[in-house]
Amino acid sequence: MDAKALVRDAAPAESRPGHWAVVGGGMLGLALALRLTQNGQKVTVLEAAPSLGGLASAWQVEDMVWDRYYHVIMLSDARLRALLSELELEDEIRWSVTKTNFFTGTSMHPLNNSFDYIRLPVLSLVDKARLGATIVFGSRIENGRPLEKVSAESWLSRWSGRSAYRNLWRPLLRSKLGSNHGKASAAYIWSVIRRFYAARRGGLKTEMFGYVPGGYRRILAALADRLRGSGVTLETGKPVASVVASGDGFQVTAGDETRHFDRVINTCASPLAMRMCEGLKPAEREQHHSILYQGIVCASLLLDRPLGGAYLTYITDETIPFTTVIEMSSLIERSEIGGQHLAYLPKYLPVDDPLLDADDAEIEAAFLPALQRLFPDLTRDEIKAFKVTRTRHVLAVSTLNYSDNLPPMATSIPGLYIVNSAQIVNASLSVDESVNLANEAVASIMTRDPVFATGSRP
């Protein structure tokens, strides 16, 4: 059953239109707006930034316009691909075989197939055998909920061994979770294994990644056109200051204006949503504040030469100030970015890390010498631009017993919902999972909200 049918079939026959405010115009908020309007609801999206898209938005570096953060489409991204099909973009996806490298601190090694794993010098033959068995075993686990009870470190050490954990798994965890990697449950790494394993095909399990020509700027434009054509109001530059229950609905203050809405869905990260939403019970506020978030500092580099030719370079050496190298121009056509080469250097870190407040020059001074350690022949003259983007609340860390402590989407205030990426449970954060969350959230709301269940306001 497709996503539209899932939501449509969940809506009771007596449901009637209401005016919904969706706070946040990222991919999650836009997908929520699409599913709501497909069920006959009136929707206004309020986005604080000057443009739509959130983490999927595009930006300009010199004369190049591309995604602000690195994104790919995987073969396994069924929900995203279904949305792209609705937008008549799925057939345009360009698929490529990508390469992966592994930097051990002293040398670079390919990591693309079984033979590369066998030759990897940081692991013994026993380690490699146990590592392969861990990946296969993890890919076959259907329900990750029990894995929330054990830490990623203990689970991986048990199945792969301490040496493999120290030399491979720990750097991989660190590349996404930074100093919070030790707080993650085994459900987190299980979700990563499942997604990447499903993205591979063929006898040697070759990775296939894809993108839509024009990047997410084109996807967002098509989605925005579809929403406007369906009657959705999209407002940018409208930061929401407060959401207050009032009579039979809500007073939402955005910018210098306060308006009435029947229902509100807030898609912002929990700490931000707590600043806006008034009247919530102390216990549920505590649940939201207890969620452990990761931030990101990500540098975009324009170069007039390639780096190592691999889409992804994992890094073992923890003295390197960024955690991965993403060479986007190894995947996309260089004509998309003016014939240049584009690379991202991400650093995931706790929300209170001072690097989130550092200026571009300070980050450049730390990152570029480290990049030249990975690629010693790279000169400063070959780097044409260096520009940094930062987001303080990017993803929630899947900590121990995460599902048990997660606040529900429906708050204690009838008609107010908080639907954000923290509710992507036992799955890695991706656009595909954001679309899936929107599909499931609207389906659930349509069957539970009193407006739709009875046809009258509570």
N, C-alpha and C positions, 0 to 999 in steps of 0.2 A: 504494500500500500504506500502511495507517495505521501509527502509531507502535507500537502493541501488536503488530501482525503483524511489523514489522521486528525487534523484540526477540525475539518468540516463535520466529520462523523461524530466528534465529541460534543458538538454544540447541540443543546436541547432545542426541540422544535419551537418552544415558546420564547426563545431568547429575542431580545430587542436591542436596538442600537443604544449605545452610551457614548459619551465623549471621553476619550482616554488621553491622558498625558503620558508619553513615554519620555522619561528623563535620561538623556544620553543618546547620541546619534552615531554610536559605533555600529559594527556589524550586528551585534546582539540586539541593540535597540531598533535598528532598521528591519531586521528579520522579525522581531516581535510586532512591529507596526504592520508589516506585510501580512502576517497571519491574522492579526486582529481585523484588518480591513477586509480580508477575504471572508471573514465571518460577519460582515455587515456593520462593523463598528466604525465610529468616527474617531480619528486619531490625529493628535498633534505631537510631533517629536521636538523636544527642546534640547539643543546641543550647545554647550558652553563655548566650544572652539569656533573659529571663523568658518570651518569647513566640516563636512561630515566624515565619518570613517573611524575616528578614534585611533587605535593602534594600527588599523589598516589604511590610514590616510596616506596620501602622497605628499611629497614636499620637493622643493627645488634646491639643488646643490650646483652652484654655478649655473650653467645653461641646461642641466639635466633635471628632468622631473621623473621621479620613480617613487616606490614605496618608502615611507619613512623608516619602517622596520622590515626585516627580511621575512618573506612569506613564500611558500610553495604550495602547490596542490599535490596531494598524494593520490595514488590509485585507490587507496582505501577510503578516501574522503567522500563517502556516498552522499551524505546530507548536503555538503557544499556543492557537489556536482549536480545534485537534484535541483538546488536553487539556481545554479548557473544554467541548467536546462530550461527552467522557467523563464530566465532572462534571455534565452536563445544565445548563450555564450559557451555552453559546454562543448559543442563541436569545434570551437576555436582553440581549445586547450592544446598547447604544444608540449608534447611529452619528450623527455630526454633521459638518457642514462647518465647519471652523475657519478662523480668520484669522491672518495673520502680519503683524507690523509690523517696521520697520527704523529704529532710532534712529541718526542719522548723527553725533551729538555736538551738533548744534544744533537739529534738527527730527526729527519722526516721520513716517514714510512707510509706506503699505500695501505689502505685497509678496505678493500673492495670485494673480496671473495675469500673462499676457504683457504686458498693458497697463501694469500696475504696474511691471514690470521696465523697460519702455521709458521710463517717467516717472521712474525712480529717479535723483536728481541726482548721486550719487557716481560714476556710470559714464557714459562716452561711448557713443554709438551703436555704435561699433566694439567697445568693451568688452562691451556687452550682447550683441552678436551672437556674440562669441567665448565669452562665458559660457554662453549657451544651447547652443552647439555642444558645449561641454565636458560639460554635463550630459547631453545626448543621447548623446554618445559614451561617457561613463562608464557610463551605464545599460545600454549594449549589450555591455559587456565581460563575458564569462562567467567568466573565471578571473582572479582578482586576484593570484595568486601572483607573476607577473613584476613587478607594481607594487611589490613589497616591495624591489626593488633601487634604487628612485629615491625621493627625498624628496617629500613632498606639496608643499612649496614649489616645487621645480623643475618638477614635473609640471604643477601648476596654472598656474605662470607661463608655461610653454611653451604650453599650450593656451588659456588665457584672457588672458594678457598680464600684465605686472607691475602695471599700474594696477588691474585687476580683482582681482588677488591682494591687493594692499595694501588696497583699499577694501572688499572683500567677503569673499573667501576667508579671508584672515588673521583677521578678526574671528570668522568662523564656526569656524575651527580653534581659536582661543583660547577660544571659549565652552565647549568640551568638554575641551581639553587644556591650557589655561592656558599657563604659561611653557614647557611641554614641547612646544608645538605645532611648533617647529622640528625636533624629533627624530622626528616621525611620518613614516612612509612614505606613498607615494601610495595604497597599499592601504587605508589608513584612510579617506581621503575617498571613495574608490571605494565602500567598503561603505556609507557614509552616503548617497551619491547613490543607490545601488541600493535601499536600504530606503525612502527617502522618495519616490523616483520611483514605486516600486511601490504606494505608499499613495495615489497620486493617480488620479483617473479623470475622464472627461468631456472635452469639447473643449478646455476651458481648464485641464485637469489640476487640478481642485479637490481639496484634501486632505480625506480622510475619516478621522477618528479616532473611537475608541469606548471605552466603559468598561462594566463590569458594575455595575449598581446595588449599592451597598454597598462598592464599591471592592475592593481586594485583601484587605481583611479578610474579605469574604464568600468570595472565591476560596480563600483559605487555610483558612477554616473548612470549606469543602466538601472540599478536598483532604485535610485532616487527618481528617475523618470517614471518607472513603474508605479512607485508610491504616489507621486503627484498625480499621475493619470488615474489613480484609484481614489483620489480625493484626500489623501493624507497631506497635512500641512507640515512642512519641514522648516524649522526655524533654527538658524545658527547664530552664534554670538549671543546666546540667551542662557547665561549661567543661572541655575536655579538656586535661590537662597533659602527657600523654605517651602515645605509641604505641610499644610495644616488642615485637619479634618474640620469641616464646617457644614452643619446641617446635613443635607443629603449627598454631600460630595466633599470636595477639597478646594482650598484656596492655595494656588501655586504662585509664588512670587518668583518671576524670572526677569532679570534686568530691572527696569524701572516700572514693571507692570505686574499686577496681581489679577489672576483669572480663575474662573471656576471650572473644575472638571469633575465628572462623575467618578472616575477611577484613575489611579496613578500607578504606573510601573516604573520603579527607579532601578536603573541598570548600573549605577555607579558603584565603585568599590565600596565595601561596607563602611570603612571609616568616613568616607565622603557622604554616603547615604545617611549616616547617623547625624551628620551636621545639618542636613536638610530636613529630615523627617521628625516632626515634633509629636509628642504624645505617646511614644512607644513605651512599653513596660521596661523597667530596669533590667529584668532577666534577659529579655531578647536583645537589648542594647549590649549587654555584657557578652552575649553569644557573638554578636557581630564584631565587637572590639577584640575578642579573643582569637580571631582568624589571623594567622601569620602570613603577611604579604611579602612578596619580593618586588623590588624595584629594578630598573634597568637604566644603564647608561650605554648608548650605542652610537659609535662613530661610523659615519659614511665616508668612504674614501673614493675619490675619482683618480684613476691612474692612467697613464698612457702605455701601460704594459700589463700583462697578466702577472699574477703572483705564482701560485703553484699549480694552477689548472684544476684544482679540486673544488667542488662546491663547498665542502665542509672539511675543516681541519680541526680535529680535537687536540687539546693541549694538556699534557701531563704536568708540566712544570708550573707550580703554583706561584712562582715569582713573576710570571707573565701577568700583567695587570688586566688583560682581557681574557675571556674564558674560551673563545672559539674564534675562528676566522671563517666568514661566509663569503665566498667569492661568487657573487650573484651573476657576474658576466660569464661564468662558466656554464650557466643554465640558460639565460635569456639571450636573444639575439642582440649583438652590440649595436645594431641600428636603433634599438629601443632607447639607448642611452647615448646617442650621438657619437657612436663609434668608439667610445671610451670603455674603460674597465671599471667595474663597481665592486667594492668589497665592504663588508660590514664587520666591525669589531665590537661585539657585545660584552657587557660586563653586568651580570646579575648580582644584586647585592641587597642587604636589608634596607628597609625604608628610611632608616635614620643614618645611613652611611653618608659621610661628608662629600663623597665623590658626586652625589646627586646635585650638590650645590656648587661644584667646581665649574669654572668657565672653560670654554673650548680650548684655550691656549694651555691651561694646566693639564687637561686631559691629553692633548696632543703631545705635550712634552713627556708624558709618561708612556703613552701608547707607541709612538713611532720607534723609539730605540728598541722596544721589545719586539715590534714587528720585524725589524731588521735582524734580530736574532733568529727568527724563523726563516727569513729570506735575506741572507747576507748580501746578495748582490743588488738589493733594492736601494736606490738612492733617493734623497729628498727631492731632487729635481723631477723624479718620475711621478711624484704625488702631486696632482693638480689641485686637489681640494680636500679639506678635512673639516667635517661639520658634525656636530654632536646633537643628538636628541635624547631626552630624559623623560621617564615616567616613573612616578614614585610607587604606584600600586598597579603592578602588571599581573601577577598571578598569586594565587593562594597556595601555600605549601600544604601538601597532603600529609598532615601530621598524624600521630597515632590516634586511633579511634575517631578519625575525622568526621565520618558520617554521623556518629552519635552526637557530636557537638554542633553540627551545622544547623543554623536557624532555617526554618521553613520559608518558602517564597511568600506565602500569605502571612502578613503580619497580624498583630493583635488588633489592628484598626481595620475593620471591614472595608474592602475596596482598595487598600494600599498594599502593593506587592513590591518586594525587593528581589529582583532577578538579576544576579550578576555572576561573574565568572567563578566566584567561590563555590557556586553550586554545580560546577562541572566536577562531578565526583568520580574518582577512580578512572580518570582519563586525562591525558595531557592537554594543556591549553592549546587550542587551535581554532581557526575560523570554522572548521567543520564542526567542532564541538559547540561553538557558540550558536551556530545555526540549529544544531540538534537541541540545545537547551531552549531556544526560542520556540521550536516546534512543540516540545513537550510541555513547556510552561503554559502556552496558550491553550493547548488541549486540556490541561489540568484546570486552568482557570475557567474555561467554558463549562466545565461540568460541576464546579464547586461554587462559583460566585453566585450569591442570591439573585442578582439581576438576571442572570441567564437561566437559573434554575426555576425561578417563579414568574419571571416577566414583570416584576415590580421591585421597587427599591426597598431595602430593609428599613 
